[in-house]
Amino acid sequence: MTPRRADETEPALIHCRLDELLTERGMTLTQLSEQVGVSLVNLSVLKNDRAKAIRYSTLAAICDALQCDVGDLLVRA
């Protein structure tokens, strides 16, 4: 299934694999939120492919917490 942007009918060009990475690591969204200092709401928006932007510092913090590279988290849809 191709992810779709919440505000458009066009498919999203980038898919966030946050849910899959959390599952692989046995981590919850709440645990990630506490570790990186990003709200559950903002992480949920990212996880559900509804984010329009992400700060580099947030991206780096998420990747550090999940011990992954940016390319593991964000992939072309």
PQR file of N, CA, C, O and H, with PARSE charges and radii, in Angstrom:
ATOM      1  N   MET A   1       0.841  -1.184   0.000 -0.4000 1.5000
ATOM      2  CA  MET A   1       0.000   0.000   0.000 -0.0000 2.0000
ATOM      3  C   MET A   1       0.877   1.236   0.000  0.5500 1.7000
ATOM      4  O   MET A   1       1.794   1.347   0.814 -0.5500 1.4000
ATOM      5  N   THR A   2       0.611   2.152  -0.890 -0.4000 1.5000
ATOM      6  CA  THR A   2       1.383   3.390  -0.972 -0.0000 2.0000
ATOM      7  C   THR A   2       0.843   4.395   0.038  0.5500 1.7000
ATOM      8  O   THR A   2      -0.353   4.687   0.033 -0.5500 1.4000
ATOM      9  H   THR A   2      -0.134   2.062  -1.551  0.4000 1.0000
ATOM     10  N   PRO A   3       1.712   4.935   0.916 -0.5600 1.5000
ATOM     11  CA  PRO A   3       1.241   5.932   1.880  0.2800 2.0000
ATOM     12  C   PRO A   3       0.730   7.175   1.161  0.5500 1.7000
ATOM     13  O   PRO A   3       1.279   7.589   0.140 -0.5500 1.4000
ATOM     14  N   ARG A   4      -0.317   7.753   1.704 -0.4000 1.5000
ATOM     15  CA  ARG A   4      -0.876   8.973   1.129 -0.0000 2.0000
ATOM     16  C   ARG A   4      -0.762  10.106   2.129  0.5500 1.7000
ATOM     17  O   ARG A   4      -0.887   9.906   3.337 -0.5500 1.4000
ATOM     18  H   ARG A   4      -0.763   7.416   2.533  0.4000 1.0000
ATOM     19  N   ARG A   5      -0.524  11.299   1.607 -0.4000 1.5000
ATOM     20  CA  ARG A   5      -0.483  12.485   2.462 -0.0000 2.0000
ATOM     21  C   ARG A   5      -1.894  12.770   2.957  0.5500 1.7000
ATOM     22  O   ARG A   5      -2.866  12.599   2.222 -0.5500 1.4000
ATOM     23  H   ARG A   5      -0.422  11.462   0.626  0.4000 1.0000
ATOM     24  N   ALA A   6      -1.996  13.202   4.196 -0.4000 1.5000
ATOM     25  CA  ALA A   6      -3.300  13.449   4.812 -0.0000 2.0000
ATOM     26  C   ALA A   6      -4.075  14.553   4.100  0.5500 1.7000
ATOM     27  O   ALA A   6      -5.305  14.516   4.070 -0.5500 1.4000
ATOM     28  H   ALA A   6      -1.206  13.341   4.793  0.4000 1.0000
ATOM     29  N   ASP A   7      -3.383  15.527   3.531 -0.4000 1.5000
ATOM     30  CA  ASP A   7      -4.058  16.677   2.950 -0.0000 2.0000
ATOM     31  C   ASP A   7      -4.113  16.649   1.433  0.5500 1.7000
ATOM     32  O   ASP A   7      -4.541  17.625   0.816 -0.5500 1.4000
ATOM     33  H   ASP A   7      -2.383  15.557   3.556  0.4000 1.0000
ATOM     34  N   GLU A   8      -3.694  15.564   0.825 -0.4000 1.5000
ATOM     35  CA  GLU A   8      -3.666  15.492  -0.634 -0.0000 2.0000
ATOM     36  C   GLU A   8      -4.061  14.103  -1.095  0.5500 1.7000
ATOM     37  O   GLU A   8      -4.024  13.147  -0.321 -0.5500 1.4000
ATOM     38  H   GLU A   8      -3.347  14.771   1.326  0.4000 1.0000
ATOM     39  N   THR A   9      -4.435  13.997  -2.341 -0.4000 1.5000
ATOM     40  CA  THR A   9      -4.748  12.696  -2.907 -0.0000 2.0000
ATOM     41  C   THR A   9      -3.521  12.050  -3.535  0.5500 1.7000
ATOM     42  O   THR A   9      -3.545  10.869  -3.880 -0.5500 1.4000
ATOM     43  H   THR A   9      -4.465  14.773  -2.970  0.4000 1.0000
ATOM     44  N   GLU A  10      -2.453  12.821  -3.683 -0.4000 1.5000
ATOM     45  CA  GLU A  10      -1.212  12.295  -4.243 -0.0000 2.0000
ATOM     46  C   GLU A  10      -0.506  11.424  -3.213  0.5500 1.7000
ATOM     47  O   GLU A  10      -0.539  11.743  -2.024 -0.5500 1.4000
ATOM     48  H   GLU A  10      -2.434  13.781  -3.403  0.4000 1.0000
ATOM     49  N   PRO A  11       0.131  10.333  -3.635 -0.5600 1.5000
ATOM     50  CA  PRO A  11       0.870   9.500  -2.691  0.2800 2.0000
ATOM     51  C   PRO A  11       2.074  10.249  -2.122  0.5500 1.7000
ATOM     52  O   PRO A  11       2.663  11.104  -2.784 -0.5500 1.4000
ATOM     53  N   ALA A  12       2.422   9.913  -0.894 -0.4000 1.5000
ATOM     54  CA  ALA A  12       3.607  10.493  -0.273 -0.0000 2.0000
ATOM     55  C   ALA A  12       4.839   9.973  -1.004  0.5500 1.7000
ATOM     56  O   ALA A  12       4.864   8.826  -1.451 -0.5500 1.4000
ATOM     57  H   ALA A  12       1.944   9.218  -0.357  0.4000 1.0000
ATOM     58  N   LEU A  13       5.854  10.812  -1.123 -0.4000 1.5000
ATOM     59  CA  LEU A  13       7.080  10.396  -1.796 -0.0000 2.0000
ATOM     60  C   LEU A  13       8.039   9.696  -0.847  0.5500 1.7000
ATOM     61  O   LEU A  13       8.911   8.940  -1.277 -0.5500 1.4000
ATOM     62  H   LEU A  13       5.835  11.743  -0.760  0.4000 1.0000
ATOM     63  N   ILE A  14       7.874   9.951   0.447 -0.4000 1.5000
ATOM     64  CA  ILE A  14       8.742   9.377   1.472 -0.0000 2.0000
ATOM     65  C   ILE A  14       7.877   8.616   2.475  0.5500 1.7000
ATOM     66  O   ILE A  14       6.828   9.104   2.895 -0.5500 1.4000
ATOM     67  H   ILE A  14       7.166  10.564   0.796  0.4000 1.0000
ATOM     68  N   HIS A  15       8.316   7.439   2.848 -0.4000 1.5000
ATOM     69  CA  HIS A  15       7.619   6.638   3.863 -0.0000 2.0000
ATOM     70  C   HIS A  15       8.504   6.549   5.098  0.5500 1.7000
ATOM     71  O   HIS A  15       9.700   6.279   4.993 -0.5500 1.4000
ATOM     72  H   HIS A  15       9.169   7.043   2.507  0.4000 1.0000
ATOM     73  N   CYS A  16       7.922   6.774   6.250 -0.4000 1.5000
ATOM     74  CA  CYS A  16       8.640   6.660   7.517 -0.0000 2.0000
ATOM     75  C   CYS A  16       8.417   5.268   8.085  0.5500 1.7000
ATOM     76  O   CYS A  16       7.278   4.850   8.292 -0.5500 1.4000
ATOM     77  H   CYS A  16       6.950   6.993   6.335  0.4000 1.0000
ATOM     78  N   ARG A  17       9.500   4.558   8.336 -0.4000 1.5000
ATOM     79  CA  ARG A  17       9.445   3.189   8.842 -0.0000 2.0000
ATOM     80  C   ARG A  17       9.521   3.126  10.368  0.5500 1.7000
ATOM     81  O   ARG A  17       9.964   2.124  10.929 -0.5500 1.4000
ATOM     82  H   ARG A  17      10.425   4.898   8.168  0.4000 1.0000
ATOM     83  N   LEU A  18       9.090   4.189  11.033 -0.4000 1.5000
ATOM     84  CA  LEU A  18       9.206   4.278  12.485 -0.0000 2.0000
ATOM     85  C   LEU A  18       8.524   3.108  13.185  0.5500 1.7000
ATOM     86  O   LEU A  18       9.094   2.517  14.102 -0.5500 1.4000
ATOM     87  H   LEU A  18       8.730   5.003  10.578  0.4000 1.0000
ATOM     88  N   ASP A  19       7.317   2.773  12.764 -0.4000 1.5000
ATOM     89  CA  ASP A  19       6.577   1.685  13.396 -0.0000 2.0000
ATOM     90  C   ASP A  19       7.336   0.360  13.290  0.5500 1.7000
ATOM     91  O   ASP A  19       7.447  -0.377  14.269 -0.5500 1.4000
ATOM     92  H   ASP A  19       6.854   3.253  12.019  0.4000 1.0000
ATOM     93  N   GLU A  20       7.851   0.066  12.109 -0.4000 1.5000
ATOM     94  CA  GLU A  20       8.592  -1.182  11.905 -0.0000 2.0000
ATOM     95  C   GLU A  20       9.865  -1.225  12.754  0.5500 1.7000
ATOM     96  O   GLU A  20      10.188  -2.254  13.348 -0.5500 1.4000
ATOM     97  H   GLU A  20       7.761   0.665  11.314  0.4000 1.0000
ATOM     98  N   LEU A  21      10.582  -0.101  12.805 -0.4000 1.5000
ATOM     99  CA  LEU A  21      11.819  -0.052  13.585 -0.0000 2.0000
ATOM    100  C   LEU A  21      11.548  -0.187  15.078  0.5500 1.7000
ATOM    101  O   LEU A  21      12.305  -0.844  15.792 -0.5500 1.4000
ATOM    102  H   LEU A  21      10.319   0.735  12.322  0.4000 1.0000
ATOM    103  N   LEU A  22      10.480   0.426  15.547 -0.4000 1.5000
ATOM    104  CA  LEU A  22      10.111   0.283  16.958 -0.0000 2.0000
ATOM    105  C   LEU A  22       9.792  -1.175  17.281  0.5500 1.7000
ATOM    106  O   LEU A  22      10.231  -1.697  18.306 -0.5500 1.4000
ATOM    107  H   LEU A  22       9.864   0.959  14.968  0.4000 1.0000
ATOM    108  N   THR A  23       9.037  -1.821  16.418 -0.4000 1.5000
ATOM    109  CA  THR A  23       8.685  -3.230  16.621 -0.0000 2.0000
ATOM    110  C   THR A  23       9.929  -4.111  16.644  0.5500 1.7000
ATOM    111  O   THR A  23      10.066  -4.975  17.510 -0.5500 1.4000
ATOM    112  H   THR A  23       8.681  -1.396  15.586  0.4000 1.0000
ATOM    113  N   GLU A  24      10.829  -3.894  15.698 -0.4000 1.5000
ATOM    114  CA  GLU A  24      12.068  -4.673  15.639 -0.0000 2.0000
ATOM    115  C   GLU A  24      12.898  -4.529  16.909  0.5500 1.7000
ATOM    116  O   GLU A  24      13.605  -5.458  17.299 -0.5500 1.4000
ATOM    117  H   GLU A  24      10.717  -3.192  14.994  0.4000 1.0000
ATOM    118  N   ARG A  25      12.815  -3.372  17.551 -0.4000 1.5000
ATOM    119  CA  ARG A  25      13.640  -3.106  18.730 -0.0000 2.0000
ATOM    120  C   ARG A  25      12.879  -3.310  20.041  0.5500 1.7000
ATOM    121  O   ARG A  25      13.436  -3.109  21.120 -0.5500 1.4000
ATOM    122  H   ARG A  25      12.241  -2.617  17.233  0.4000 1.0000
ATOM    123  N   GLY A  26      11.624  -3.704  19.951 -0.4000 1.5000
ATOM    124  CA  GLY A  26      10.825  -3.932  21.146 -0.0000 2.0000
ATOM    125  C   GLY A  26      10.624  -2.661  21.963  0.5500 1.7000
ATOM    126  O   GLY A  26      10.587  -2.699  23.193 -0.5500 1.4000
ATOM    127  H   GLY A  26      11.171  -3.868  19.075  0.4000 1.0000
ATOM    128  N   MET A  27      10.496  -1.552  21.272 -0.4000 1.5000
ATOM    129  CA  MET A  27      10.366  -0.251  21.922 -0.0000 2.0000
ATOM    130  C   MET A  27       8.995   0.331  21.604  0.5500 1.7000
ATOM    131  O   MET A  27       8.463   0.127  20.513 -0.5500 1.4000
ATOM    132  H   MET A  27      10.526  -1.521  20.273  0.4000 1.0000
ATOM    133  N   THR A  28       8.430   1.050  22.556 -0.4000 1.5000
ATOM    134  CA  THR A  28       7.147   1.715  22.318 -0.0000 2.0000
ATOM    135  C   THR A  28       7.373   3.152  21.873  0.5500 1.7000
ATOM    136  O   THR A  28       8.457   3.710  22.045 -0.5500 1.4000
ATOM    137  H   THR A  28       8.862   1.216  23.443  0.4000 1.0000
ATOM    138  N   LEU A  29       6.342   3.732  21.306 -0.4000 1.5000
ATOM    139  CA  LEU A  29       6.399   5.132  20.904 -0.0000 2.0000
ATOM    140  C   LEU A  29       6.602   6.018  22.134  0.5500 1.7000
ATOM    141  O   LEU A  29       7.297   7.032  22.064 -0.5500 1.4000
ATOM    142  H   LEU A  29       5.462   3.278  21.167  0.4000 1.0000
ATOM    143  N   THR A  30       6.002   5.637  23.247 -0.4000 1.5000
ATOM    144  CA  THR A  30       6.163   6.386  24.493 -0.0000 2.0000
ATOM    145  C   THR A  30       7.613   6.372  24.962  0.5500 1.7000
ATOM    146  O   THR A  30       8.140   7.405  25.375 -0.5500 1.4000
ATOM    147  H   THR A  30       5.439   4.813  23.304  0.4000 1.0000
ATOM    148  N   GLN A  31       8.254   5.224  24.902 -0.4000 1.5000
ATOM    149  CA  GLN A  31       9.664   5.125  25.293 -0.0000 2.0000
ATOM    150  C   GLN A  31      10.538   5.982  24.393  0.5500 1.7000
ATOM    151  O   GLN A  31      11.442   6.669  24.868 -0.5500 1.4000
ATOM    152  H   GLN A  31       7.825   4.385  24.567  0.4000 1.0000
ATOM    153  N   LEU A  32      10.268   5.942  23.089 -0.4000 1.5000
ATOM    154  CA  LEU A  32      11.036   6.758  22.153 -0.0000 2.0000
ATOM    155  C   LEU A  32      10.820   8.238  22.447  0.5500 1.7000
ATOM    156  O   LEU A  32      11.767   9.024  22.432 -0.5500 1.4000
ATOM    157  H   LEU A  32       9.534   5.383  22.703  0.4000 1.0000
ATOM    158  N   SER A  33       9.590   8.610  22.710 -0.4000 1.5000
ATOM    159  CA  SER A  33       9.258   9.999  23.021 -0.0000 2.0000
ATOM    160  C   SER A  33      10.061  10.494  24.217  0.5500 1.7000
ATOM    161  O   SER A  33      10.626  11.588  24.181 -0.5500 1.4000
ATOM    162  H   SER A  33       8.820   7.971  22.722  0.4000 1.0000
ATOM    163  N   GLU A  34      10.111   9.699  25.265 -0.4000 1.5000
ATOM    164  CA  GLU A  34      10.856  10.069  26.463 -0.0000 2.0000
ATOM    165  C   GLU A  34      12.351  10.155  26.189  0.5500 1.7000
ATOM    166  O   GLU A  34      13.036  11.032  26.714 -0.5500 1.4000
ATOM    167  H   GLU A  34       9.652   8.811  25.294  0.4000 1.0000
ATOM    168  N   GLN A  35      12.846   9.250  25.373 -0.4000 1.5000
ATOM    169  CA  GLN A  35      14.287   9.202  25.086 -0.0000 2.0000
ATOM    170  C   GLN A  35      14.752  10.376  24.232  0.5500 1.7000
ATOM    171  O   GLN A  35      15.839  10.911  24.453 -0.5500 1.4000
ATOM    172  H   GLN A  35      12.289   8.538  24.946  0.4000 1.0000
ATOM    173  N   VAL A  36      13.939  10.779  23.259 -0.4000 1.5000
ATOM    174  CA  VAL A  36      14.380  11.826  22.329 -0.0000 2.0000
ATOM    175  C   VAL A  36      13.809  13.198  22.645  0.5500 1.7000
ATOM    176  O   VAL A  36      14.239  14.192  22.059 -0.5500 1.4000
ATOM    177  H   VAL A  36      13.057  10.344  23.079  0.4000 1.0000
ATOM    178  N   GLY A  37      12.845  13.273  23.564 -0.4000 1.5000
ATOM    179  CA  GLY A  37      12.278  14.564  23.928 -0.0000 2.0000
ATOM    180  C   GLY A  37      11.356  15.147  22.877  0.5500 1.7000
ATOM    181  O   GLY A  37      11.274  16.366  22.726 -0.5500 1.4000
ATOM    182  H   GLY A  37      12.496  12.466  24.040  0.4000 1.0000
ATOM    183  N   VAL A  38      10.663  14.287  22.152 -0.4000 1.5000
ATOM    184  CA  VAL A  38       9.693  14.712  21.147 -0.0000 2.0000
ATOM    185  C   VAL A  38       8.333  14.193  21.596  0.5500 1.7000
ATOM    186  O   VAL A  38       8.224  13.064  22.074 -0.5500 1.4000
ATOM    187  H   VAL A  38      10.729  13.297  22.274  0.4000 1.0000
ATOM    188  N   SER A  39       7.304  15.010  21.444 -0.4000 1.5000
ATOM    189  CA  SER A  39       5.974  14.625  21.933 -0.0000 2.0000
ATOM    190  C   SER A  39       5.445  13.395  21.197  0.5500 1.7000
ATOM    191  O   SER A  39       5.808  13.120  20.053 -0.5500 1.4000
ATOM    192  H   SER A  39       7.393  15.927  21.056  0.4000 1.0000
ATOM    193  N   LEU A  40       4.574  12.667  21.894 -0.4000 1.5000
ATOM    194  CA  LEU A  40       3.917  11.513  21.285 -0.0000 2.0000
ATOM    195  C   LEU A  40       3.140  11.914  20.047  0.5500 1.7000
ATOM    196  O   LEU A  40       3.130  11.191  19.051 -0.5500 1.4000
ATOM    197  H   LEU A  40       4.279  12.891  22.822  0.4000 1.0000
ATOM    198  N   VAL A  41       2.492  13.063  20.109 -0.4000 1.5000
ATOM    199  CA  VAL A  41       1.702  13.536  18.967 -0.0000 2.0000
ATOM    200  C   VAL A  41       2.598  13.736  17.752  0.5500 1.7000
ATOM    201  O   VAL A  41       2.256  13.292  16.655 -0.5500 1.4000
ATOM    202  H   VAL A  41       2.501  13.651  20.918  0.4000 1.0000
ATOM    203  N   ASN A  42       3.733  14.392  17.929 -0.4000 1.5000
ATOM    204  CA  ASN A  42       4.635  14.639  16.794 -0.0000 2.0000
ATOM    205  C   ASN A  42       5.229  13.339  16.254  0.5500 1.7000
ATOM    206  O   ASN A  42       5.382  13.185  15.042 -0.5500 1.4000
ATOM    207  H   ASN A  42       4.011  14.753  18.819  0.4000 1.0000
ATOM    208  N   LEU A  43       5.561  12.415  17.132 -0.4000 1.5000
ATOM    209  CA  LEU A  43       6.073  11.127  16.656 -0.0000 2.0000
ATOM    210  C   LEU A  43       4.989  10.341  15.935  0.5500 1.7000
ATOM    211  O   LEU A  43       5.271   9.652  14.954 -0.5500 1.4000
ATOM    212  H   LEU A  43       5.437  12.540  18.117  0.4000 1.0000
ATOM    213  N   SER A  44       3.761  10.435  16.407 -0.4000 1.5000
ATOM    214  CA  SER A  44       2.646   9.757  15.753 -0.0000 2.0000
ATOM    215  C   SER A  44       2.399  10.315  14.360  0.5500 1.7000
ATOM    216  O   SER A  44       2.125   9.563  13.425 -0.5500 1.4000
ATOM    217  H   SER A  44       3.532  10.994  17.204  0.4000 1.0000
ATOM    218  N   VAL A  45       2.495  11.630  14.221 -0.4000 1.5000
ATOM    219  CA  VAL A  45       2.351  12.269  12.907 -0.0000 2.0000
ATOM    220  C   VAL A  45       3.427  11.741  11.959  0.5500 1.7000
ATOM    221  O   VAL A  45       3.145  11.433  10.801 -0.5500 1.4000
ATOM    222  H   VAL A  45       2.718  12.241  14.981  0.4000 1.0000
ATOM    223  N   LEU A  46       4.636  11.641  12.445 -0.4000 1.5000
ATOM    224  CA  LEU A  46       5.745  11.125  11.639 -0.0000 2.0000
ATOM    225  C   LEU A  46       5.505   9.654  11.284  0.5500 1.7000
ATOM    226  O   LEU A  46       5.668   9.254  10.131 -0.5500 1.4000
ATOM    227  H   LEU A  46       4.866  11.891  13.385  0.4000 1.0000
ATOM    228  N   LYS A  47       5.122   8.863  12.269 -0.4000 1.5000
ATOM    229  CA  LYS A  47       4.902   7.428  12.089 -0.0000 2.0000
ATOM    230  C   LYS A  47       3.817   7.145  11.059  0.5500 1.7000
ATOM    231  O   LYS A  47       3.896   6.164  10.320 -0.5500 1.4000
ATOM    232  H   LYS A  47       4.989   9.188  13.205  0.4000 1.0000
ATOM    233  N   ASN A  48       2.810   7.999  11.013 -0.4000 1.5000
ATOM    234  CA  ASN A  48       1.686   7.788  10.101 -0.0000 2.0000
ATOM    235  C   ASN A  48       1.826   8.513   8.766  0.5500 1.7000
ATOM    236  O   ASN A  48       0.847   8.695   8.043 -0.5500 1.4000
ATOM    237  H   ASN A  48       2.745   8.796  11.613  0.4000 1.0000
ATOM    238  N   ASP A  49       3.044   8.922   8.449 -0.4000 1.5000
ATOM    239  CA  ASP A  49       3.350   9.570   7.163 -0.0000 2.0000
ATOM    240  C   ASP A  49       2.543  10.850   6.941  0.5500 1.7000
ATOM    241  O   ASP A  49       2.161  11.159   5.813 -0.5500 1.4000
ATOM    242  H   ASP A  49       3.840   8.775   9.036  0.4000 1.0000
ATOM    243  N   ARG A  50       2.290  11.577   8.004 -0.4000 1.5000
ATOM    244  CA  ARG A  50       1.549  12.832   7.881 -0.0000 2.0000
ATOM    245  C   ARG A  50       2.439  14.056   8.082  0.5500 1.7000
ATOM    246  O   ARG A  50       1.976  15.190   7.956 -0.5500 1.4000
ATOM    247  H   ARG A  50       2.601  11.326   8.920  0.4000 1.0000
ATOM    248  N   ALA A  51       3.703  13.832   8.390 -0.4000 1.5000
ATOM    249  CA  ALA A  51       4.615  14.946   8.633 -0.0000 2.0000
ATOM    250  C   ALA A  51       4.949  15.645   7.326  0.5500 1.7000
ATOM    251  O   ALA A  51       5.149  15.003   6.295 -0.5500 1.4000
ATOM    252  H   ALA A  51       4.079  12.911   8.492  0.4000 1.0000
ATOM    253  N   LYS A  52       5.006  16.961   7.385 -0.4000 1.5000
ATOM    254  CA  LYS A  52       5.391  17.753   6.216 -0.0000 2.0000
ATOM    255  C   LYS A  52       6.858  18.129   6.284  0.5500 1.7000
ATOM    256  O   LYS A  52       7.466  18.475   5.271 -0.5500 1.4000
ATOM    257  H   LYS A  52       4.844  17.482   8.223  0.4000 1.0000
ATOM    258  N   ALA A  53       7.432  18.059   7.491 -0.4000 1.5000
ATOM    259  CA  ALA A  53       8.837  18.418   7.683 -0.0000 2.0000
ATOM    260  C   ALA A  53       9.338  17.757   8.964  0.5500 1.7000
ATOM    261  O   ALA A  53       8.556  17.355   9.826 -0.5500 1.4000
ATOM    262  H   ALA A  53       6.939  17.778   8.314  0.4000 1.0000
ATOM    263  N   ILE A  54      10.662  17.658   9.064 -0.4000 1.5000
ATOM    264  CA  ILE A  54      11.278  17.158  10.282 -0.0000 2.0000
ATOM    265  C   ILE A  54      12.614  17.877  10.452  0.5500 1.7000
ATOM    266  O   ILE A  54      13.365  18.042   9.491 -0.5500 1.4000
ATOM    267  H   ILE A  54      11.297  17.985   8.364  0.4000 1.0000
ATOM    268  N   ARG A  55      12.899  18.297  11.663 -0.4000 1.5000
ATOM    269  CA  ARG A  55      14.174  18.960  11.939 -0.0000 2.0000
ATOM    270  C   ARG A  55      15.302  17.936  11.914  0.5500 1.7000
ATOM    271  O   ARG A  55      15.125  16.784  12.313 -0.5500 1.4000
ATOM    272  H   ARG A  55      12.289  18.163  12.444  0.4000 1.0000
ATOM    273  N   TYR A  56      16.451  18.373  11.442 -0.4000 1.5000
ATOM    274  CA  TYR A  56      17.611  17.489  11.418 -0.0000 2.0000
ATOM    275  C   TYR A  56      17.960  17.002  12.821  0.5500 1.7000
ATOM    276  O   TYR A  56      18.351  15.849  13.001 -0.5500 1.4000
ATOM    277  H   TYR A  56      16.594  19.308  11.118  0.4000 1.0000
ATOM    278  N   SER A  57      17.819  17.871  13.805 -0.4000 1.5000
ATOM    279  CA  SER A  57      18.146  17.469  15.181 -0.0000 2.0000
ATOM    280  C   SER A  57      17.193  16.382  15.677  0.5500 1.7000
ATOM    281  O   SER A  57      17.606  15.480  16.406 -0.5500 1.4000
ATOM    282  H   SER A  57      17.501  18.808  13.658  0.4000 1.0000
ATOM    283  N   THR A  58      15.922  16.463  15.287 -0.4000 1.5000
ATOM    284  CA  THR A  58      14.953  15.433  15.664 -0.0000 2.0000
ATOM    285  C   THR A  58      15.255  14.135  14.942  0.5500 1.7000
ATOM    286  O   THR A  58      15.208  13.058  15.538 -0.5500 1.4000
ATOM    287  H   THR A  58      15.586  17.195  14.695  0.4000 1.0000
ATOM    288  N   LEU A  59      15.560  14.235  13.678 -0.4000 1.5000
ATOM    289  CA  LEU A  59      15.912  13.060  12.887 -0.0000 2.0000
ATOM    290  C   LEU A  59      17.138  12.367  13.466  0.5500 1.7000
ATOM    291  O   LEU A  59      17.163  11.143  13.595 -0.5500 1.4000
ATOM    292  H   LEU A  59      15.598  15.109  13.194  0.4000 1.0000
ATOM    293  N   ALA A  60      18.145  13.144  13.812 -0.4000 1.5000
ATOM    294  CA  ALA A  60      19.363  12.581  14.398 -0.0000 2.0000
ATOM    295  C   ALA A  60      19.074  11.918  15.742  0.5500 1.7000
ATOM    296  O   ALA A  60      19.602  10.843  16.026 -0.5500 1.4000
ATOM    297  H   ALA A  60      18.125  14.138  13.708  0.4000 1.0000
ATOM    298  N   ALA A  61      18.241  12.550  16.573 -0.4000 1.5000
ATOM    299  CA  ALA A  61      17.913  11.990  17.891 -0.0000 2.0000
ATOM    300  C   ALA A  61      17.154  10.673  17.752  0.5500 1.7000
ATOM    301  O   ALA A  61      17.414   9.726  18.494 -0.5500 1.4000
ATOM    302  H   ALA A  61      17.812  13.424  16.342  0.4000 1.0000
ATOM    303  N   ILE A  62      16.221  10.609  16.808 -0.4000 1.5000
ATOM    304  CA  ILE A  62      15.469   9.374  16.586 -0.0000 2.0000
ATOM    305  C   ILE A  62      16.402   8.270  16.105  0.5500 1.7000
ATOM    306  O   ILE A  62      16.337   7.140  16.589 -0.5500 1.4000
ATOM    307  H   ILE A  62      16.009  11.378  16.205  0.4000 1.0000
ATOM    308  N   CYS A  63      17.263   8.598  15.161 -0.4000 1.5000
ATOM    309  CA  CYS A  63      18.202   7.603  14.640 -0.0000 2.0000
ATOM    310  C   CYS A  63      19.175   7.133  15.725  0.5500 1.7000
ATOM    311  O   CYS A  63      19.510   5.950  15.783 -0.5500 1.4000
ATOM    312  H   CYS A  63      17.316   9.516  14.768  0.4000 1.0000
ATOM    313  N   ASP A  64      19.626   8.037  16.573 -0.4000 1.5000
ATOM    314  CA  ASP A  64      20.503   7.646  17.684 -0.0000 2.0000
ATOM    315  C   ASP A  64      19.781   6.684  18.622  0.5500 1.7000
ATOM    316  O   ASP A  64      20.337   5.660  19.017 -0.5500 1.4000
ATOM    317  H   ASP A  64      19.354   8.998  16.527  0.4000 1.0000
ATOM    318  N   ALA A  65      18.545   7.017  18.974 -0.4000 1.5000
ATOM    319  CA  ALA A  65      17.778   6.187  19.907 -0.0000 2.0000
ATOM    320  C   ALA A  65      17.474   4.808  19.323  0.5500 1.7000
ATOM    321  O   ALA A  65      17.468   3.811  20.045 -0.5500 1.4000
ATOM    322  H   ALA A  65      18.093   7.850  18.653  0.4000 1.0000
ATOM    323  N   LEU A  66      17.224   4.756  18.021 -0.4000 1.5000
ATOM    324  CA  LEU A  66      16.897   3.486  17.374 -0.0000 2.0000
ATOM    325  C   LEU A  66      18.133   2.780  16.823  0.5500 1.7000
ATOM    326  O   LEU A  66      18.037   1.681  16.277 -0.5500 1.4000
ATOM    327  H   LEU A  66      17.230   5.566  17.434  0.4000 1.0000
ATOM    328  N   GLN A  67      19.287   3.415  16.968 -0.4000 1.5000
ATOM    329  CA  GLN A  67      20.553   2.876  16.455 -0.0000 2.0000
ATOM    330  C   GLN A  67      20.399   2.472  14.983  0.5500 1.7000
ATOM    331  O   GLN A  67      20.651   1.333  14.590 -0.5500 1.4000
ATOM    332  H   GLN A  67      19.365   4.308  17.412  0.4000 1.0000
ATOM    333  N   CYS A  68      19.974   3.463  14.194 -0.4000 1.5000
ATOM    334  CA  CYS A  68      19.792   3.222  12.762 -0.0000 2.0000
ATOM    335  C   CYS A  68      20.307   4.427  11.992  0.5500 1.7000
ATOM    336  O   CYS A  68      20.667   5.452  12.571 -0.5500 1.4000
ATOM    337  H   CYS A  68      19.769   4.388  14.513  0.4000 1.0000
ATOM    338  N   ASP A  69      20.333   4.281  10.689 -0.4000 1.5000
ATOM    339  CA  ASP A  69      20.693   5.381   9.797 -0.0000 2.0000
ATOM    340  C   ASP A  69      19.423   6.020   9.268  0.5500 1.7000
ATOM    341  O   ASP A  69      18.351   5.417   9.314 -0.5500 1.4000
ATOM    342  H   ASP A  69      20.040   3.448  10.218  0.4000 1.0000
ATOM    343  N   VAL A  70      19.541   7.228   8.770 -0.4000 1.5000
ATOM    344  CA  VAL A  70      18.395   7.947   8.210 -0.0000 2.0000
ATOM    345  C   VAL A  70      17.721   7.105   7.123  0.5500 1.7000
ATOM    346  O   VAL A  70      16.494   7.066   7.039 -0.5500 1.4000
ATOM    347  H   VAL A  70      20.412   7.718   8.733  0.4000 1.0000
ATOM    348  N   GLY A  71      18.516   6.440   6.299 -0.4000 1.5000
ATOM    349  CA  GLY A  71      17.982   5.596   5.225 -0.0000 2.0000
ATOM    350  C   GLY A  71      17.222   4.391   5.718  0.5500 1.7000
ATOM    351  O   GLY A  71      16.452   3.801   4.960 -0.5500 1.4000
ATOM    352  H   GLY A  71      19.513   6.472   6.367  0.4000 1.0000
ATOM    353  N   ASP A  72      17.415   4.005   6.966 -0.4000 1.5000
ATOM    354  CA  ASP A  72      16.632   2.914   7.549 -0.0000 2.0000
ATOM    355  C   ASP A  72      15.270   3.425   8.004  0.5500 1.7000
ATOM    356  O   ASP A  72      14.294   2.676   8.021 -0.5500 1.4000
ATOM    357  H   ASP A  72      18.041   4.485   7.582  0.4000 1.0000
ATOM    358  N   LEU A  73      15.209   4.686   8.369 -0.4000 1.5000
ATOM    359  CA  LEU A  73      13.995   5.294   8.894 -0.0000 2.0000
ATOM    360  C   LEU A  73      13.118   5.865   7.786  0.5500 1.7000
ATOM    361  O   LEU A  73      11.906   5.650   7.774 -0.5500 1.4000
ATOM    362  H   LEU A  73      16.002   5.295   8.356  0.4000 1.0000
ATOM    363  N   LEU A  74      13.728   6.588   6.861 -0.4000 1.5000
ATOM    364  CA  LEU A  74      12.980   7.231   5.772 -0.0000 2.0000
ATOM    365  C   LEU A  74      13.354   6.571   4.450  0.5500 1.7000
ATOM    366  O   LEU A  74      14.528   6.500   4.088 -0.5500 1.4000
ATOM    367  H   LEU A  74      14.713   6.762   6.870  0.4000 1.0000
ATOM    368  N   VAL A  75      12.345   6.092   3.739 -0.4000 1.5000
ATOM    369  CA  VAL A  75      12.576   5.430   2.460 -0.0000 2.0000
ATOM    370  C   VAL A  75      11.637   6.003   1.412  0.5500 1.7000
ATOM    371  O   VAL A  75      10.578   6.537   1.742 -0.5500 1.4000
ATOM    372  H   VAL A  75      11.391   6.150   4.033  0.4000 1.0000
ATOM    373  N   ARG A  76      12.026   5.892   0.146 -0.4000 1.5000
ATOM    374  CA  ARG A  76      11.144   6.325  -0.930 -0.0000 2.0000
ATOM    375  C   ARG A  76       9.957   5.392  -0.984  0.5500 1.7000
ATOM    376  O   ARG A  76      10.100   4.171  -0.922 -0.5500 1.4000
ATOM    377  H   ARG A  76      12.886   5.458  -0.122  0.4000 1.0000
ATOM    378  N   ALA A  77       8.780   5.985  -1.102 -0.4000 1.5000
ATOM    379  CA  ALA A  77       7.537   5.187  -1.136 -0.0000 2.0000
ATOM    380  C   ALA A  77       7.329   4.572  -2.490  0.5500 1.7000
ATOM    381  O   ALA A  77       6.341   3.871  -2.704 -0.5500 1.4000
ATOM    382  H   ALA A  77       8.664   6.977  -1.152  0.4000 1.0000
TER
END
